[in-house]
Amino acid sequence: MAGHARQSGVVTSDFSVRELLVVEHAGFRALGLCMGNSIWKVQANFQLNNSAYELTDITGAMYGAREKAVEIMRAEAEALGADGIVGTRLEIAQLADSGMLEFRAFGSAIVHQDGHPGYRRPDGRPFTSDLSGQDFALALKAGRRPLDLVIGCCVQHIPRRSLLTTLRQTGQCVELDLFTQAYYTAREAAMERMTAHAAASGANEIIGTRLQEESHVWGDHIVEFLAVGTAMLDTGQPDPDFDLAPTLTLSLDI
């Protein structure tokens, strides 16, 4: 990638015009759009009981697939000499075989224009984040810098109601206790694992946390609960000119 970029003289990114200008104003420039992918066969092995439980094998596979995709993306950024990746997107696509999933990671690699090394991770590798260009620049001004895109997931079996319970609750507005507890437990597990990932990165906060649920290829009673955010380090040294006081903005759009 680095050789191709130098030969062609063309830089790719998925920045909008505003993002590109804000990133450049913050002292960085785009190097290239980086990507990684990993294709996995992910099938559910059911237990005989009809209770709520985590499918740990699938949880591990979903972690491993995403980590592989992100690591390939980071390696591409490293080859370009990047300090980090902004605007990371994680995607999953079902392939022709119903049990095959492709895990993708995309993001724009950036580097500080003055070659300042202090924006990389403590181990010297490029950071990853899902911050937009605007949010990245604003975080830097506030004395915060991204370390890693952190995730936590839990693939949970959701129990079915018995026939007797289904008949008894027909036409009623009632809480489905087993469902409530299963969803709550799985979300908590995903959040705890994301937090542990951030702590291992040396971060002291996570911003932009998103919670997602998806059944993928497993049907209605197996759900992946995913927590995603950007682990940040608060340096305690904001830009002296940083000011969040409201200002008047007049639109000139016609």
C-alpha positions as CSV (number, residue, x, y, z in Angstrom):
1,M,0.0,0.0,0.0
2,A,2.8,2.4,0.9
3,G,4.6,1.8,-2.4
4,H,1.4,2.2,-4.4
5,A,0.4,5.4,-2.7
6,R,3.9,6.9,-3.4
7,Q,3.8,5.8,-7.0
8,S,0.3,7.0,-7.8
9,G,0.5,10.2,-5.7
10,V,-3.2,9.7,-4.9
11,V,-4.5,9.5,-1.3
12,T,-7.8,7.7,-0.5
13,S,-10.1,8.3,2.5
14,D,-13.8,8.1,3.3
15,F,-13.7,11.6,4.8
16,S,-16.4,14.0,3.9
17,V,-15.1,17.4,2.8
18,R,-15.7,18.9,6.2
19,E,-14.0,16.0,8.0
20,L,-10.9,16.3,5.7
21,L,-10.6,20.0,6.4
22,V,-11.1,19.7,10.1
23,V,-8.5,16.9,10.4
24,E,-6.0,19.0,8.4
25,H,-6.7,22.0,10.6
26,A,-6.0,19.8,13.6
27,G,-2.5,19.1,12.2
28,F,-3.0,15.8,10.5
29,R,-3.3,14.6,6.9
30,A,-4.9,11.5,5.4
31,L,-2.8,8.7,4.1
32,G,-5.2,6.1,2.8
33,L,-8.4,4.1,3.3
34,C,-7.4,0.9,5.2
35,M,-9.4,-2.2,5.3
36,G,-9.3,-5.7,6.8
37,N,-11.6,-8.7,6.5
38,S,-12.0,-12.2,7.8
39,I,-14.5,-14.9,6.7
40,W,-15.7,-17.4,9.3
41,K,-18.1,-20.3,9.4
42,V,-20.2,-19.6,12.5
43,Q,-22.8,-22.2,13.4
44,A,-24.7,-22.7,16.6
45,N,-24.5,-25.9,18.6
46,F,-27.7,-26.2,20.6
47,Q,-28.0,-27.6,24.1
48,L,-31.0,-29.7,25.0
49,N,-32.3,-27.4,27.7
50,N,-34.5,-24.5,26.8
51,S,-33.0,-21.9,29.2
52,A,-31.0,-18.7,28.7
53,Y,-27.3,-19.4,28.3
54,E,-24.3,-17.9,26.5
55,L,-23.0,-19.8,23.5
56,T,-19.4,-19.3,24.4
57,D,-17.9,-20.9,21.2
58,I,-19.8,-18.5,19.0
59,T,-18.9,-15.5,21.2
60,G,-15.2,-16.5,20.9
61,A,-15.6,-16.8,17.1
62,M,-17.3,-13.4,16.8
63,Y,-14.4,-11.8,18.8
64,G,-11.7,-13.6,16.8
65,A,-13.2,-12.6,13.5
66,R,-13.5,-8.9,14.3
67,E,-10.0,-8.8,15.9
68,K,-8.5,-10.4,12.7
69,A,-10.2,-7.8,10.5
70,V,-9.2,-4.9,12.7
71,E,-5.6,-6.2,13.0
72,I,-5.3,-6.4,9.2
73,M,-6.7,-2.9,8.9
74,R,-4.2,-1.7,11.5
75,A,-1.3,-3.4,9.7
76,E,-2.2,-1.6,6.5
77,A,-2.2,1.7,8.4
78,E,1.2,0.8,9.9
79,A,2.6,0.1,6.4
80,L,1.6,3.6,5.5
81,G,3.3,5.1,8.5
82,A,0.1,6.2,10.1
83,D,-0.4,7.5,13.6
84,G,-3.9,6.1,13.8
85,I,-7.2,5.3,12.1
86,V,-10.3,7.5,12.2
87,G,-13.8,6.7,11.3
88,T,-13.6,2.9,11.7
89,R,-16.6,1.0,10.5
90,L,-17.3,-2.7,11.4
91,E,-19.6,-4.6,9.1
92,I,-20.8,-8.2,8.8
93,A,-22.1,-9.6,5.5
94,Q,-23.7,-13.1,5.0
95,L,-22.2,-15.0,2.1
96,A,-23.8,-17.5,-0.2
97,D,-23.4,-20.3,2.3
98,S,-25.9,-19.6,5.1
99,G,-23.4,-20.3,7.8
100,M,-20.6,-18.1,6.4
101,L,-20.1,-14.5,7.6
102,E,-17.6,-11.9,6.3
103,F,-16.3,-9.5,8.9
104,R,-15.0,-6.2,7.6
105,A,-13.2,-3.2,9.1
106,F,-12.7,0.1,7.2
107,G,-11.1,3.4,8.3
108,S,-9.0,6.3,7.2
109,A,-5.4,6.3,8.2
110,I,-3.9,9.7,9.3
111,V,-0.5,11.0,10.4
112,H,0.6,14.2,12.2
113,Q,2.0,16.6,9.7
114,D,5.0,17.4,11.9
115,G,5.8,13.7,12.6
116,H,4.9,14.1,16.3
117,P,5.0,10.5,17.7
118,G,2.8,11.1,20.7
119,Y,-0.4,10.2,19.1
120,R,0.2,6.5,18.7
121,R,-0.6,3.8,21.2
122,P,1.8,3.3,24.1
123,D,3.3,0.3,22.2
124,G,4.1,2.5,19.2
125,R,1.4,1.1,16.9
126,P,-1.4,3.2,15.3
127,F,-4.5,3.8,17.3
128,T,-8.0,2.8,16.0
129,S,-11.2,4.7,16.6
130,D,-14.7,5.1,15.2
131,L,-14.6,8.9,15.8
132,S,-15.5,11.2,13.0
133,G,-13.0,13.7,11.8
134,Q,-14.8,16.4,13.7
135,D,-15.0,14.5,16.9
136,F,-11.3,13.5,16.7
137,A,-10.2,17.1,16.3
138,L,-12.5,18.2,19.1
139,A,-11.3,15.5,21.5
140,L,-7.7,16.5,20.9
141,K,-8.5,20.1,21.7
142,A,-10.1,18.9,24.9
143,G,-6.9,17.0,25.9
144,R,-8.1,13.6,25.0
145,R,-6.5,11.2,22.5
146,P,-7.9,7.9,21.2
147,L,-6.2,4.6,22.0
148,D,-8.3,1.8,20.6
149,L,-11.6,0.8,19.1
150,V,-12.9,-1.5,21.9
151,I,-15.6,-4.1,21.7
152,G,-17.4,-6.5,23.9
153,C,-19.9,-9.2,22.7
154,C,-22.1,-12.0,24.1
155,V,-24.0,-14.5,21.9
156,Q,-27.0,-15.5,24.0
157,H,-29.6,-18.2,23.6
158,I,-33.0,-16.7,24.3
159,P,-35.4,-19.3,25.8
160,R,-38.7,-20.1,24.2
161,R,-41.9,-20.0,26.2
162,S,-43.6,-23.3,27.0
163,L,-46.9,-24.1,25.2
164,L,-48.8,-23.7,28.5
165,T,-47.2,-20.3,29.2
166,T,-47.9,-19.1,25.7
167,L,-51.6,-20.1,25.9
168,R,-51.9,-18.5,29.4
169,Q,-50.5,-15.2,28.2
170,T,-52.4,-15.0,24.9
171,G,-54.1,-11.7,24.6
172,Q,-52.5,-10.3,27.7
173,C,-50.0,-7.5,28.2
174,V,-47.4,-9.1,30.5
175,E,-43.7,-8.9,31.0
176,L,-41.8,-11.9,29.6
177,D,-39.4,-12.3,32.6
178,L,-37.1,-14.9,31.0
179,F,-36.6,-12.7,27.9
180,T,-36.1,-9.5,30.1
181,Q,-33.4,-11.2,32.2
182,A,-31.7,-12.9,29.2
183,Y,-31.4,-9.6,27.3
184,Y,-30.2,-7.7,30.4
185,T,-27.6,-10.3,31.3
186,A,-26.2,-10.4,27.8
187,R,-26.0,-6.6,27.4
188,E,-24.2,-6.4,30.8
189,A,-21.7,-9.0,29.7
190,A,-21.0,-7.2,26.5
191,M,-20.5,-3.9,28.3
192,E,-18.2,-5.4,31.0
193,R,-16.0,-7.0,28.3
194,M,-15.8,-3.7,26.4
195,T,-14.7,-2.0,29.6
196,A,-12.1,-4.6,30.3
197,H,-10.7,-4.2,26.8
198,A,-10.4,-0.4,27.4
199,A,-8.7,-0.9,30.7
200,A,-6.2,-3.3,29.1
201,S,-5.5,-0.5,26.5
202,G,-4.6,1.9,29.3
203,A,-7.7,4.1,28.7
204,N,-9.6,5.9,31.4
205,E,-12.8,6.5,29.5
206,I,-14.9,5.2,26.6
207,I,-16.9,7.5,24.4
208,G,-19.4,7.0,21.6
209,T,-20.6,3.6,23.0
210,R,-23.1,1.9,20.8
211,L,-25.2,-1.2,21.7
212,Q,-26.3,-3.5,18.9
213,E,-28.3,-6.7,18.7
214,E,-28.4,-9.0,15.7
215,S,-29.3,-12.6,15.0
216,H,-27.2,-12.9,11.9
217,V,-27.6,-16.5,10.6
218,W,-28.9,-18.2,13.7
219,G,-32.6,-17.5,13.8
220,D,-34.7,-15.6,16.3
221,H,-33.7,-17.3,19.6
222,I,-29.9,-16.7,19.3
223,V,-28.8,-13.1,19.5
224,E,-25.4,-11.4,19.5
225,F,-25.2,-8.4,21.9
226,L,-22.4,-6.1,20.8
227,A,-20.9,-3.1,22.6
228,V,-18.6,-0.8,20.6
229,G,-16.8,2.4,21.6
230,T,-13.5,4.3,21.4
231,A,-11.2,4.0,24.4
232,M,-9.7,7.4,25.3
233,L,-6.9,8.7,27.4
234,D,-7.6,12.0,29.2
235,T,-4.2,13.7,29.3
236,G,-5.5,16.5,31.4
237,Q,-3.8,19.0,29.1
238,P,-6.5,20.7,26.9
239,D,-5.7,23.3,24.3
240,P,-5.4,26.7,26.1
241,D,-7.7,28.2,23.5
242,F,-10.3,25.4,23.8
243,D,-13.7,27.0,24.4
244,L,-17.1,25.4,24.2
245,A,-19.0,28.6,24.7
246,P,-22.0,28.8,22.4
247,T,-21.6,30.9,19.3
248,L,-24.1,32.3,16.8
249,T,-24.1,30.6,13.4
250,L,-26.0,32.0,10.4
251,S,-26.7,29.6,7.6
252,L,-26.0,31.0,4.1
253,D,-27.8,28.2,2.3
254,I,-30.4,29.3,-0.1
